[in-house]
């Protein structure tokens, strides 16, 4: 009965849980190791460490608040859907940061982890100091081992981007070999639950039916809900270039036609301005033409890969979508550049080709604003164009003269770590309405208690009615008198019983028939008076209906030979005869029997 009640009423209709899938983030920090930055190498490395710690704290903060929000959502949904009658086994998990907001045990966090790698790039050498890792001390150790001697020449952005691609590609191959089959989330950059054959998301017409399919999500919009396939959770990848605006796109050799023409013109007139041919051959041409930015722009575009924006992607089968997404890495470029002055910043931003490169690479829009300068002496007004970065779109591009301002604006990069939350409730498989049939066995018991209450109510109503109509209830009073007998008093057959004893017998109205079978209760032994034929004595060990315990009362004197059935009268002498016809004789020596006659 209790199981039936539990299965039908006490079990929650829905089990609410939420597996929050957060996207992991991988970042490669490429530090500009140009020769003119050698003096500030320590400052640059400390800034890189501070920036990395800020990202780690931001990821921890995101995971924490996502878990708190999901716990609140699960509790509210559970209370709204299941009501107060059903009990639930979900328990709170202590929140050490804020005990007033405990986590819900039905909420789990999957993902939301940050891995960082660090590298140096210049024309002499471009390399990663360490592989992608979760450990902060690994990055600190390798940055401390980097020396100022490694800062020389100038820095090509193209080599930094290529190194980022190599790091992500090599790490992806190692992760695939290590985790495939056992941990698909780590093995592949993009993943989602496998589809069950024969089940389609569009068949889920209700939220309950949709949530039964782990590869589907119930999406509500404009008051209507649809069951759609879950989006892939893809690991985010970023290549962060930290340097100054003096870096070039890539190095050019002596065979470059533009350099050959400029070198022949300039170096012929001022040889001290030109590097030896050996240095140019080894390091490349130290002059940049705006057209060269197109190669870095193409490299950044080649690093991007997200086919989900293509219309043909949705037409692919379920399994092929994951294969398509994992064909290449999807690496976005972040540039954090310092400039010597606002004049140099405006000079750099005034280049249309550079503005196009920044927009195509990072999505940052650089907008012009007109300003007027008034000469303090002549009062002559000059109108000029001031180029500024659009804060709404320039999350991945920062150019400032002050490192503190760069550090402050780098806080916006935390927005790139945001991820969607997935989860919800599903019908509880433990609830089974078929158990209601078991409750039919309880109906007779319920009917019994109900009928008992009805009869009790009727009896009380009837009694009150009789009292109201004046009916009186007959009362019978029963009294009992206890008489203590003197232990030394005796009563033999010749002298008769004491008056008080005979009065008691008469009061009790217990007639004793003469010459009829009777049994006598033995006072001390608790049995019946018995004729012990073996010892020729009378004792109290007789039993009811025992022949030896049968006695006959016969009158003596004038009443001798009375009729059978006459009752013994008060003050009438009598004697007891056993089953053998012998009379009981009791004296100071004890009891015995004498022959009749």
Secondary structure, DSSP 4 states (H G I P E B T S, - for coil): -HHHHIIIIIB-SEEEEEEEEEPPEEEEEEEE--GGGGGGHHHHHHHHHHHHHHHHHHHHHHHHHHHHHHHHHHHHHHHHHHTTTSB----EE--SS-TTSPEETTEEEEE--EEEEEEEE-SS-EEEEEEEES-HHHHHHHHHH--GGG--S--BHHHHHHHHHHHHHHHHHHHHHHHTTT-HHHH-SEE-PPPPTT--GGG--SHHHHHTSTTEEEEEETTEEEEEEPPPEE-EEEEEEEEETT-BS----TT-HHHHHHHHHHHHH-GGGS--HHHHHHH--S---GGGHHHHHHHHHHH---GGGSGGGGGS-HHHHHHHHTTS--EEEEEEEE-S-HHHHHHHHT-HHHHHHHHHHH---EEEEEEEEE-TTT--EEEEEEEEE-TTTTTSEEEES-HHHHHHHGGGGGGGG------EEEE-TT--GGGGGGGGGGHHHHHHHHHHHHHHHHHHHHHHHHHHHT-------------PPPTT----TTT---HHHHHHHHHHT---BTTSEE--B-TTTSSEEEEETTTTEEEEEE-TT-GGG-EEEEE-GGGTTPPTTPBPPTT--EEEE-TTSPEEEEETTEEEEE---
